[in-house]
Amino acid sequence: MTTLSTHVLDTMHGKPAAGMQLWLEDADGEALFAGETNADGRCPGLPDLAPGRYALTFAVAEYFAGKGVALPDPPFLGDVRIAFGVSEEGHYHVPLLLSPFAYSTYRGS
């Protein structure tokens, strides 16, 4: 099995994105996990994964609106969905760096 972690950084405010809702689904859209980031922008409790296709979805607009950021209607980024594949055992880290108008991700360690 493969372990999974994520770390969400709010580049607009220059700090971890605490309290952001996120969920994990498999390739068939079946919900595997729902949670929120902690004070450090991390989400403990993500499940171990078998090889396959998955997606992490982050509630970006809801997070920024909750921080008092004035967003256009509709917001440029509502939910950010990161589809990724797990091909080997080990650890997969999927970080998210974001603002209301941009995001970046990569496979971390």
Backbone bond lengths (Angstrom), bond angles and torsions (degrees), N, CA, C in turn:
res aa  C-N    CA-C-N  psi(-1)  N-CA   C-N-CA  omega(-1)  CA-C   N-CA-C  phi
1 M - - - 1.460 - - 1.532 109.61 -
2 T 1.321 114.37 159.73 1.454 122.23 -177.96 1.518 109.43 -117.49
3 T 1.326 117.01 136.31 1.456 120.25 176.32 1.524 109.30 -89.29
4 L 1.331 115.10 155.80 1.459 122.11 -176.81 1.520 109.39 -132.78
5 S 1.329 116.03 138.98 1.460 121.25 172.44 1.517 108.94 -140.94
6 T 1.338 115.26 162.66 1.460 121.72 175.59 1.511 108.63 -143.87
7 H 1.312 116.54 157.72 1.464 123.32 178.18 1.518 106.36 -146.22
8 V 1.324 117.26 119.80 1.462 121.78 -176.20 1.521 108.84 -107.57
9 L 1.336 115.08 124.28 1.461 121.20 -179.85 1.524 109.88 -116.85
10 D 1.313 115.48 126.65 1.456 124.20 179.59 1.533 107.03 -87.23
11 T 1.339 116.89 100.98 1.467 120.16 -176.68 1.528 111.72 -77.46
12 M 1.317 118.69 -17.29 1.459 121.14 176.29 1.530 110.66 -68.19
13 H 1.336 115.24 -42.23 1.463 120.18 -177.46 1.535 112.51 -100.71
14 G 1.325 117.30 -6.78 1.460 120.75 177.96 1.511 114.61 68.65
15 K 1.352 115.94 40.60 1.466 119.64 -179.68 1.522 109.89 -157.28
16 P 1.343 116.81 169.35 1.471 119.34 176.64 1.525 110.63 -61.45
17 A 1.319 115.96 147.92 1.469 122.19 179.51 1.526 109.01 -88.65
18 A 1.311 116.36 86.83 1.465 122.01 -179.10 1.524 110.11 -79.66
19 G 1.320 116.98 138.62 1.459 122.13 175.41 1.518 115.40 81.85
20 M 1.328 117.87 17.54 1.468 119.85 178.16 1.531 109.60 -84.25
21 Q 1.319 115.97 128.77 1.463 121.71 176.53 1.527 109.24 -73.44
22 L 1.330 115.83 142.11 1.463 121.05 175.98 1.507 109.59 -150.47
23 W 1.334 115.03 159.14 1.453 119.93 176.36 1.512 109.62 -146.14
24 L 1.327 114.26 154.87 1.460 123.72 -179.65 1.517 108.48 -117.95
25 E 1.353 114.94 133.77 1.466 120.93 177.55 1.512 109.52 -129.09
26 D 1.328 115.56 155.88 1.460 119.54 172.60 1.529 109.34 -88.09
27 A 1.321 116.74 -176.47 1.473 121.40 -175.54 1.521 113.01 -63.26
28 D 1.324 117.56 -23.61 1.460 121.59 179.01 1.523 112.57 -88.97
29 G 1.323 117.37 2.53 1.457 121.38 -179.22 1.515 113.95 83.29
30 E 1.328 116.64 9.42 1.469 120.27 178.98 1.520 109.43 -75.66
31 A 1.326 116.32 128.85 1.461 121.77 179.23 1.522 109.90 -68.52
32 L 1.336 115.65 126.96 1.462 121.64 178.17 1.518 112.57 -108.13
33 F 1.348 115.67 -23.59 1.455 120.00 -175.53 1.527 108.96 -164.67
34 A 1.320 116.82 145.12 1.455 123.12 170.65 1.518 107.14 -139.42
35 G 1.314 116.68 136.72 1.458 119.92 -179.03 1.515 110.63 -167.56
36 E 1.324 114.95 -164.70 1.454 120.01 177.47 1.515 109.81 -145.47
37 T 1.313 114.75 156.33 1.462 120.21 -178.75 1.521 110.17 -72.23
38 N 1.333 114.46 149.26 1.461 120.81 178.40 1.535 110.03 -88.34
39 A 1.319 117.76 -170.88 1.469 122.72 -176.56 1.520 112.34 -60.09
40 D 1.344 117.58 -23.84 1.463 121.74 179.62 1.531 112.01 -94.39
41 G 1.333 117.63 4.96 1.461 121.01 -179.77 1.516 113.78 79.11
42 R 1.323 117.04 12.49 1.466 121.52 179.47 1.528 109.47 -105.36
43 C 1.324 115.90 162.24 1.465 119.95 -178.47 1.523 109.19 -127.31
44 P 1.324 116.82 95.42 1.467 118.81 178.02 1.523 111.10 -69.39
45 G 1.320 115.37 156.05 1.456 120.26 174.54 1.511 116.07 94.11
46 L 1.349 117.59 2.23 1.466 118.08 176.84 1.521 109.74 -61.20
47 P 1.321 118.46 140.12 1.468 120.93 -174.91 1.528 112.45 -76.01
48 D 1.321 114.93 159.39 1.465 121.00 170.51 1.520 108.36 -68.89
49 L 1.334 115.93 151.89 1.458 120.74 -175.23 1.522 111.48 -125.03
50 A 1.317 115.80 144.97 1.460 122.77 170.07 1.531 107.14 -88.48
51 P 1.329 118.61 163.80 1.468 119.20 175.25 1.530 110.47 -55.28
52 G 1.328 115.73 140.18 1.458 120.30 -179.79 1.507 111.61 155.80
53 R 1.338 115.64 -168.95 1.466 122.99 -178.91 1.532 109.03 -105.41
54 Y 1.324 114.83 139.73 1.463 121.66 -177.58 1.526 109.17 -142.34
55 A 1.332 115.64 170.04 1.459 120.82 173.83 1.523 109.05 -145.78
56 L 1.321 115.22 132.79 1.457 122.81 169.43 1.522 107.01 -102.00
57 T 1.320 116.96 131.09 1.455 121.61 178.71 1.523 108.30 -120.69
58 F 1.335 115.27 132.99 1.460 122.66 -175.73 1.535 109.08 -117.71
59 A 1.325 117.61 132.68 1.467 123.20 -178.64 1.534 109.28 -84.29
60 V 1.317 115.73 78.72 1.464 122.50 -172.57 1.531 112.36 -70.13
61 A 1.326 118.08 -50.84 1.464 120.19 -178.12 1.528 111.47 -61.68
62 E 1.316 116.57 -42.48 1.462 120.42 178.70 1.532 110.72 -60.11
63 Y 1.336 116.07 -41.06 1.464 121.10 178.56 1.527 111.03 -61.59
64 F 1.348 117.59 -52.64 1.460 120.17 -177.13 1.520 112.07 -67.04
65 A 1.323 118.44 -37.52 1.465 120.78 175.98 1.526 110.13 -60.78
66 G 1.330 116.40 -39.15 1.458 121.04 177.73 1.513 113.55 -66.32
67 K 1.320 116.52 -20.86 1.472 121.99 176.98 1.524 111.52 -90.79
68 G 1.327 116.92 3.09 1.448 121.06 178.05 1.521 114.75 84.09
69 V 1.323 117.29 13.80 1.461 121.23 178.92 1.524 108.64 -78.41
70 A 1.333 116.54 128.44 1.466 121.18 177.19 1.524 108.22 -75.13
71 L 1.312 116.25 116.72 1.458 122.30 -179.16 1.521 110.12 -109.08
72 P 1.339 117.84 148.22 1.466 119.25 174.50 1.531 109.74 -67.89
73 D 1.312 116.13 164.09 1.464 120.56 178.94 1.529 108.90 -118.28
74 P 1.297 119.38 110.05 1.462 127.10 1.49 1.526 110.85 -79.12
75 P 1.341 116.59 158.57 1.460 119.42 178.63 1.522 110.75 -67.00
76 F 1.325 115.50 150.98 1.463 119.89 178.02 1.530 110.33 -60.48
77 L 1.313 117.58 -48.26 1.468 122.10 174.87 1.522 108.22 -112.50
78 G 1.312 116.69 116.34 1.458 121.30 174.70 1.518 108.35 -90.18
79 D 1.310 115.29 -80.90 1.464 122.68 172.73 1.518 107.37 -109.62
80 V 1.316 115.78 140.36 1.458 120.87 174.02 1.523 107.58 -105.04
81 R 1.320 115.38 121.55 1.472 122.10 -179.17 1.523 108.46 -109.43
82 I 1.319 115.68 124.16 1.458 121.29 177.95 1.525 107.55 -112.55
83 A 1.330 115.54 106.99 1.466 121.18 177.50 1.522 107.28 -89.10
84 F 1.329 116.54 132.58 1.462 120.49 -177.39 1.515 109.97 -146.56
85 G 1.317 114.87 160.61 1.456 120.85 179.13 1.520 111.04 -114.73
86 V 1.311 115.36 145.18 1.461 122.95 174.58 1.515 106.63 -111.04
87 S 1.331 116.52 116.17 1.464 120.35 -175.63 1.519 113.88 -114.45
88 E 1.320 116.80 -10.85 1.467 119.12 -177.35 1.520 109.69 -148.89
89 E 1.328 115.23 159.99 1.457 119.48 176.97 1.515 109.63 -73.07
90 G 1.309 115.72 157.89 1.453 121.08 179.72 1.509 109.65 136.43
91 H 1.316 115.46 -138.40 1.455 120.50 -179.20 1.521 109.70 -129.92
92 Y 1.327 116.24 133.07 1.453 122.68 174.82 1.533 107.91 -114.96
93 H 1.329 115.55 126.15 1.463 121.50 176.79 1.521 107.17 -115.37
94 V 1.339 116.53 124.62 1.465 121.98 -177.60 1.531 107.87 -118.82
95 P 1.337 117.19 89.32 1.463 119.62 178.71 1.522 111.73 -81.23
96 L 1.327 115.50 158.32 1.458 121.53 177.13 1.519 108.34 -134.91
97 L 1.316 116.47 120.44 1.462 123.06 173.86 1.516 105.91 -107.45
98 L 1.354 118.17 127.49 1.450 117.72 -171.42 1.511 114.59 -149.83
99 S 1.315 113.49 158.89 1.459 125.26 169.52 1.533 105.11 -136.25
100 P 1.322 119.30 179.25 1.464 118.72 178.51 1.530 113.75 -66.29
101 F 1.348 117.87 -13.72 1.455 120.95 -173.96 1.523 114.61 -125.07
102 A 1.325 118.21 4.13 1.464 120.17 -178.57 1.520 110.11 -161.57
103 Y 1.339 115.19 154.90 1.455 119.71 172.93 1.523 109.63 -151.32
104 S 1.328 114.26 161.23 1.454 122.10 178.84 1.524 108.10 -144.66
105 T 1.313 115.51 146.93 1.453 120.89 176.89 1.516 108.70 -146.60
106 Y 1.304 117.02 167.66 1.458 123.79 178.25 1.520 107.79 -165.30
107 R 1.313 117.21 170.29 1.460 119.53 173.51 1.520 107.76 -89.00
108 G 1.292 115.71 110.69 1.455 121.80 179.42 1.512 111.28 -89.95
109 S 1.310 114.49 -169.98 1.474 119.31 -179.21 1.524 110.19 -121.25
